[in-house]
Amino acid sequence: YYADVKPKPAWITKQPESVNLPTGYTDGGVLTVAAERNLEKYPNSELTYQWCAYDISNGSVALDGETSPEFQIPSGLAEGETRAYHCLITCEGYKVVSKTVYVSVGDVKPEVFLEQNSGDVQLDVYGNGREGIVVVAGYQNDGKLVNLKTVPITKENNQFTVRLYEELGLKNASCYKFRAYVLENLKTLRPLGNMVEFE
């Protein structure tokens, strides 16, 4: 059996990197992506670039005029603010998307959101470009600790979802309370939001 696999017209050779800027910065520098074309199979091909901003509410939004391999980080971002970006590269109708990177200013912490979803409790983690460890604790109604889930956040795995009943072994729970913490300096747990109770 022979499968005729069509070669890719282009691929990314350098991914952009997240950056944390000091408060009051004046020049944030640039985000850079690099790609190569398959000139052997597509000798007349061209690469086009489109930088996009990403947020939970609007999804991916193309940025006007940002069509080169370099994206100038905007000025004026406030202390604690985070923006997410990625680049869409097109060649011969083929599209490849860079990883999503984060531009943050000052002391930015990961964010977590807890919600009920399809009979489970869903934890959404947004690292905001920072690395660290999130610890999620599950409690009985009387406040007794049932189980802990340690969730590492890396630059490569910066935004993801954890289903807590399944991960913490709480499938038979009728009602549980949850709280998320960020582990700082490998010794201090700082709460991320308030205790959340689900029925």
N, C-alpha and C positions, 0 to 999 in steps of 0.2 A: 504494500500500500504506500502510495506516495502523496504527500500533502504539499501543495504549492503554497508556501508561506510568503506572503508579500512583505518585502523589507520595509522597515519604517523609514519615512522620508527624513526624520529629524529626531534628535534626542538631546536631553539636557546633560551638559558636562559639568556645570557648576551651579549649585543651588544657592539662593540668597540665604542670609543668616539673620536671626533675630538680634535686636540691639536694645540695650537699656541706656537711656540718655540721662545726664545729670539735670536736675531742676534748673531752669533758667538758661538752658542751652541756646545757642544762636545758630549753629550749623550742625544739623543732624547727620550730615553725610549722605551716602547713597546706599540703596539696596541694589545688588547686582546679580544678574542671572546670565548664564552662557549656554549656548546650544550649538550643535553642529548639524550640517546637512549631509545626506547621503548623496554625494555628488556623482558616484558611480552609476547609481540607478536613476537619479533625478538631477541631471547636470544643469538644468535651467531653473531649478527651484530657488525660492527665496524664503527667508525667515521673516515673520512679522511678530511683533511683541505687543502685548496689551496688559498693562498693570491693572489690577483690580483691588478694591478694598472689600473687606468681608466683615459682616457683623451678623449677630443672631437674628435681628429683625428683618434685614433687607437681603441677606445672603450675599452673593458676589456681585459687585457693581463696578463696571468698567470706569476708569478714571480718564477724563478727557485729556487728550494730548500726551498721555504717558505711554508712548509707543516705541521706546528704545530699550536696550538691555539694562540701562541704569535708571533707577527711580530716585529722585531727590526727595528725601524725607522732609515733610512740611515742617515749617517753624511754628511756634506758638502752642505746641501741645502742653497741657498743664500737668502739674505734679499729680502722680497717680493715674494718669490717663494712658490707655493702651489702644493702639490701632493694629489691625491685622491686614496683611497684604499677600497677594500671590501674583504670579505672572502667567498669562496664557500665551503660549507660543504656537504659531500655526505655520504649516509648510505643506503645500500641495493638498490642502484640505484636511490634513492630519493635524490634530490638536494634542498638545501635551502641556500639562499644568505643573508649575513648580510647587514645591511644598509651601504651605502657609507659614509666614514668619510674622513676628510681633515687634512693634516699635513701642516701647514703654518709657515712661519718664519717672524718675525718682523711685521711691519705695513702693513697688507694685507687688501685690500678693496674688496667688491663684484665687479663682472664684469657683464656688460650687453651688449647684442648684439641686434641690431634692423635690421630687414629685411622684405621685402615684401614676403607674402606667401598666395597663394590662395585667392587673393582679399582682404587680410587683412594685417595689419602690425604686425609682430610677435616680441615680446620682450622675449629673452632668458636670464634668470637670473642664474648666477653661484655665489653662496655665498662664495665659497672658505673656507668653514668651519666657517665663521664669521656670527654673528647675526647682524641684523640692519633693516633699512627701506629704500627701494628704492622708490623714487617718480618720476613718469613719467608724463611729461606735453605735452599736445597736443595744437598746435598753428595753427591759420589761416596763410595764406601766408603773411598777413600784420603784423604778429607778435603778434596778439591779442590772449591771452590765452583763450582756449575753455574749457578745462577740465583737471583735475588732477587724477591720479590713484596712490594710496598708496599701495605698495607691501611689506608686512613684510617678512623678511628672518629669519628663525629659524634654529636651528641645525637639526630638524626633516624634515623641508621643505627647503632645501638648494639649490635645483636646479630645476627649473620649467620654464614653458612658459606661457605668457599672450598674448592674441590676443587683440590688442589695439583698433581697430575700434569698436569691439563688446563691450569691457569693458568700453571704454570711451564714448560710444554713438556717434561715428563718422561715422556710416555706410554710410551716404550720402555724405561724403567728397570726393571731386575730387582731392584735394592735401592738405596735411597737413605736418607740421613740428613737430618733436618730439625731446625731450631732456630728458635724465634720470639724476637723482640726487641721491646722498646718503644723508640721513638725519643724521647728527652727533650731538650727545648730545641733541637730541630732539629740536634743535633750529637753526642749521646751515645746509644749503643745499649746498653740494659740487657737481659740475657737474661731471658726469661719461661720458667722451667723448664729442664730439662736437654735435651741432644741426644736425639732420638728416632729410632730406626732401624726401618725396615720392610722386609720381604722380599716 
